[in-house]
């Protein structure tokens, strides 16, 4: 029973640590996206454009599971020309791609 109690306490501490790391990583990525947008007049097309190294989501253990919100700049000509070139897409927000909820019941995808 004591081992189970110790294991549960350790798991809770690791979860709290991972949630704190996730919040810090999201904050730094959002700062990098905002700085890129301020400098270039639009958001980056990829996270690598805004920061040299994309962090690993501590919950999914992957740097490729981040959920990106993007905007595509559309012009009136896009609807009138038949030979439309691809418009740049800009990242405007980033969230965790982890499933589940944190210790307070909030979805990780809402971070």
N, C-alpha and C positions, 0 to 999 in steps of 0.2 A: 504494500500500500504506500509506503514511504517513497519508493522508487517512482510510482505512478504520480504522486504529488509533485515530486521534483521534476519529472519529465514535463508535466503540464505547465509548471512555472517557467521552465526553460522555453517551452514552445510559445508561451504568451510573451516572454521578453523578446524572443526572436521576431515574433510577429510585430510587436510594437517598434522594434528597431527597423524592420523592413518598411513599415508604414512611414516612419520618419525619413528614411532614406528616399522613399518614393516622393514624398512631399518636397524634399530638397531638390531632387533631380528635376521634378516638374517645374519648380520655381526657376531653376537655372536655365532650363530650356526655354521657358516663357520669356525670360529676360533676354536671352540670345535672339529669339525670334523678334522681339520688339526692337532690339538694337539694330538688327539686320533691316527691318522695315523702315526704321528711322533713317538709316544710312542710304538705302536704295530706293525708297519710295514705295516699296511693296514687300510682302513677305517672301521668305525663301521658297524655292521650289522643292527643296529637300532639307531635312534636318542637318545633313552634312554641310549645307551651304551656310547655315547659321552658326554652327559650332564644329570644331575640328574632330571631336570624338563624341558620338552619340552614346549616352549611357545605357547600361543594361537595366531594364525594369527589374527591381529586386523581387517582384512577385512572380513574374512570368519567366525570369532568368533569360530574357532575350532583349536585344536592342531593336528588334524588328516588329514588336507587338504594340508599339505606341499608336494610339488612335489620333489621327490628324484631322483637323477641320481645315478645309481649304476653301478658297474662293477663286473663281475663274472670272477674269475680266471679259465681259461680253460687250461688243459694240453693235450698233445698229447695222453696220455693214455685214456682220456675221449672219444676218438673216436674209440679206438680199443678194449675196454673192454665192455662186455655186462652187467656187474654188476657194474655200475658206481654209486659211492656215490655222494650225493649232495655236490657241491662245495660252499664254503662260498661266500656270496655276500657282497660287501663293498660299503657303501655310499661314493660318491666322491663329491657330490654337492647337494644343497638344494635351492629351489625357492618357491615362493608363489603359492598357488593353487587358488588364487582369480581370478575371471573373471573381465574383464574390463580394463580400462586404468587410469593412474594417471592424475593429473592436467596438465601435459605437453604432454599427448598423448601416453606415454610409457605403454606397457602392464605390468600389475603386474607380470605376469608369466615370464617376462624378468628381474625382479629385481635380 
